[in-house]
Amino acid sequence: MRILFVGDVVGRPGRDAVLGLVPRLRDERRLDAIVVNCENVASGRGVTPDIADRLLRSGVDVLTGGNHIWRFKEIESYLEEEPRLVRPANYPNAPGHGSYTLALTGGRTLGVIQIEGRVFMRSLGCPFVAITQELSRLGPVTATLVDLHCEASSEKQALAWHFDGRLSAAIGTHTHVPTADERILPRGTAFLTDAGMTGPYASVIGMDVESSVRRFLTQRQTHHKVAEGDVRLCGAIIDIDDANGHATAIERICVPWKD
């Protein structure tokens, strides 16, 4: 099984990159499944039902959210209706689901889970417990991928090591900065601290440079405006042995996009 995981999609530039590149990448890289983090796809924060539908129609198989998933009220009913949009599993009493099982050709299945970290973020349920519970809910699957939506690199790494061998891949999101530490842990879990963002890299984590710098200089809130230059699709491709669910390879990708 070969999976493409795409890091946080930011605003219209990131959205256009996914819509334009996903069909081509599926063919060129012989992908079996494509999982995309979409929590920043609507003007830099949140996702709307319409945008989620467009991404799914483009060839994306599963969407994951994050701490901004709740920005638009209408997403709550959508989460109940569309199981392919997965929200962090450790939110208490939340609409939607923390995992999804994707059926693939040949009777293979991919379980997708998402959790949100607690370090420098909200005081949520324990992500270690949440992953364990979602693995139990998924039951037997060919492979399992977890989106680790965390601020702290240490928390992502601790989670990956704790579940080494029980997950096919544990890929970090949230910081929008791609890391260069892709590896396969000793018991067969592919890990990357952060997949990076899909969006404009001539920016401050996707936002307009001038307004972002002004915020730091003045220590006052400024309007968030999505940047536009140097758009790239970033993420990772993971190869998994269908026989045991262990990763055999992980490759970072960063594909330029010009519309």
N, C-alpha and C positions, 0 to 999 in steps of 0.2 A: 504494500500500500504506500502511495506517495501523497503527502498532504502539503498544501501550501497554507501557512498561517500568515495573515497580513496584519501588521501593527496598526495602532490607532489611526483611523481615517479622519483627517481634519478638514472640515468645511467643503466648499464646492471644489477647490483644486484637488483635494484628496479623493473626493467622490468621483470626479471625472477620470482620475487616474485608474481607479478600480473599474469603473464602467468600461474604460477603453482598453485596459490591459488584461483583465481576467480571462476573457475568451481566448486571447492569444497565448497567454501563459499556460492555460489548461492544455492546449494542443502541443505547444512547443516543449513543455516540461513533462508531458504525459501524467497529468495530475489526476488522482482519484477523488480528491476532496479539497475544497477551498473553504477556509474558516477566516472570517474578517472581524476585527474589533471595530465597532461602528459608533462608539459612545460620543465621539466629537464630530460626527459627520454633518450635523445641522448647524451651520454658522459657527462652528468651533466648539459647541457644547450641546450635547443631547442628540437624539435621533427622533424623527417623526415617522409615523406609520407609512406615509407615502415614500419617503426615502428608503426605509427598510425594504419595502416591496420592490422598489427599483433595483436595489442591490441584489436581492434574491432572484429577480427575473434575469439579471445579467449573467448568472452562472455561479454566484456565491451560494454555497450549500448551507452554511450555518453562520449566524452573526452572534457576536458577544458584546456585552455592554460594559458597564463600569460605574463609577461614582456619579457620572453625569447622566446616567440613563433615565433619571426621574425628572428631567427638566421640563418636559412637555407632558401635561396631564393626560393627553389622549394615548400616551404610550402604555398606560396601565392596562387598559382594556385590550390593547394590541398584544401585550405580553401574554394575556390569557388565551387569545385567539391564535397566535402564531408561535408555536413551540420552537421554531428555528431561530428565534431571537432569545438568547440565553442571558439572564441577568446574574449578578453575583449571588451565589447560593447562600451566603451567610447573612443576608438581610432578614430580619424577623418579620413574619406575617406579611410578606410582600407578594404582590401579584406576579404571575409568571412562574418560571422554572429555572433552577440552577444547573440543569443539565439537559442534554438531548441526545438521542441515539439516531445516527444517520445510517440509513441502509444503502449499501453499495453493491456493485455487481458481484456475482459469484457467492452471494449469501454472506458477504463480509459486512461488518458493522463498525462504526466509529462512534465512540462516546465522547461528547464534548462537555466539559465542566468549566464553570468560571467561579472564582472567589475574589473577594476584595480584601486587601491587607488592612491591618489595624495600626501599624506603625506610621505616625504622622498623618493618619487618616481618621475615619470615624471609629467609634467604639462599637464594633459589630460582633457577631458571633465568631467563635474561634475558627479560622480558616482550615486548620488541621482537621478539626472535627467535621467541618462542612464537606471537605473533600472525601473523607471516609464515608460519610452518610450518602453522598451522591454516587460513589462507587458502588455501594450496596444497592441503591435504587436502580442503577443502570443494569446490574446483573452481568452475565457473560457477554462480552463484546470482543471483537477482534483486536481493537486498539482503543486507547484512550488518550485524549489531549486535554490539558488543563491550561486555561488562560489565568495567569497569576497577575491580577490587576493590583499592583502594590507600589507604594512610594519608595520603600526601602529595599535596596538590593539585597541586604542581609536577610530580610524576610523571605524574599523570593528564593534565595539560595537554600535557606533552611527548609522551606517547603519541598523543594525539589529533592534534596538529599533524603528527607524523611520518607518520601514516597518513591524513592528510586526502586525500580523493579516492579512497582505496582501501576505505574503510568508509562505510556509509550512516549509522551512528550509533555514537558512543563515549560511553557513559554511566557515570559514576563511582558507586561504592557504597563502603560500609564505615564511613564516619564517622557515619552516622545523622543528619547535619545537612544539610537541603536548601540548595543554593546558588542564587543568583539570576543566574547567568551563562549561561543557555541561549542558544545561538547556532548559526548554520551557518557553518562555516569556509569560506575562499575557494574550495576545490575541491569542496565539497558534502557534507562530513561534519557531521552534527548533533552537538553536544557539550554536555554538562552536567557540571560538576565533581562534583557529588553529587546523586543523586536524592532523598536523605533517606530516612527510615525509614517503614515502615508499622507503626504501633503507638501506644503511649500517649505523648503529648507532655507531659503533666504528670509529668515524669520527668527523669532524667539519662541521655540517650541510650537511653531505654527502660527503665531500671532505677529501682527505688524511690528516691525522693529522700532519705529519712532515712538509709538504709543507704549510699547513695552519698556523701553528705556526711560521714558517720562515717568512711568509708574515707580521705577526704582529711584529716580532722582528726587521725586517729590514726595514719595511715600503716600500718595493719594490714589484712589481708585480712578482708573481711566477706562474708556470704552474699549472693549475687546473687539478687535478687527482682524479677521483672518488675512494673512499675507498671501502672496500670489506667486512669487518667483521660485525657480529651481524646484519644480515639483517632482517628487520621486515616490515610487511604491516600494516600501520596505517591509521585510518580514523574513520568514525562514521556510525552507522546504525540508521536510522530514521523511525519510524512508523507513518503513517499518516492516519487520518480518511477520507475515500473517500467521505463521505457525505458533509463535509465542508472544506476539505483541511487543517485542523489544525493538527499539530503534537501531537501525544499522548505519544511518548517516544523517547528518544535519548540515545544511548549507544556508548561510545568510544570503539574502538577495537584496539588491537596491537597484531598481529599474527606473531610469529617467522617463518622465512623461511630458510630451509637448502636444497640446491639443491643436 
